[in-house]
């Protein structure tokens, strides 16, 4: 099985698919940074991810709907 994270690098996961889930790049950046920090501290993800860096892992979780982004998340 091919690892898309290695093949596509920074283009994975796709920003277009992420913006289908989150309506703003700003919200996406804040939410992914917060979740990446949690992943870095605990080394625990909610799904099996292809990325090995915490930001990529956080973005995969957001894309799959495992992490919900709300207005209070960006405060």
N, C-alpha and C positions, 0 to 999 in steps of 0.2 A: 504494500500500500504506500502510495506517495505522500510525503509530508508537505502539505500545501504551504505551511509556514516557512519552510526552507526554500521552496521553489519560488514563492512570490515575495518573500522578505517583508519589507515595510508595507507592501500593498495588501497584506493579509492580516486580519480580516478586512474585507472591502468596506471603504467608507460609505459607499452607496447602500450596502446592506445594513450597516449600522444606523444610518440616518432613516431607514425604514422603521427602526425600533425607537430611536430617540429623535425628537424633532429639532434639535439644535446642536451644532458642533460644540458650542460652549458647554452645554449640559453634558455632552458626551465626554469632553475633556475633563471636567470636574469629577464626574462619576467614575470614570475609568481610573483617574489618579487616586481617588479615595479607595476604590476596590483593589487597585494594584498594591497600595500600601498595606492593606489587610492581608493580601496574599503573601507579600514579602515577610510580614511578621509571623504568619502562621504556617506558611507553605501548604495551604489547603485550598483547593478549588472545588466548586460545586459540580463541575463536569470534567470529563476527561478532555484535555486540551492538546492541541498540536504545538502551540507556542511554548517556549521554555522561559521567556522573560515574563515578569509579572504583569506588565502593561498589556502585552498581547493576550495573556491568559484572561485578564479582566475584560478586554474587548470581546473575546470569544464568549465569555459568560453573558455579557450584555446582548450580543447578537442572538444567542440562543434563548434569551428571555429568562435566564436564571437570576439575573440581577435587574430589578426594576428601578428606573430612574424617575424620581419625583421632584417637584419643586423644592421640597425641604432638603433634598440631598445636596443642593448647590449653595445653601446658606453657609 
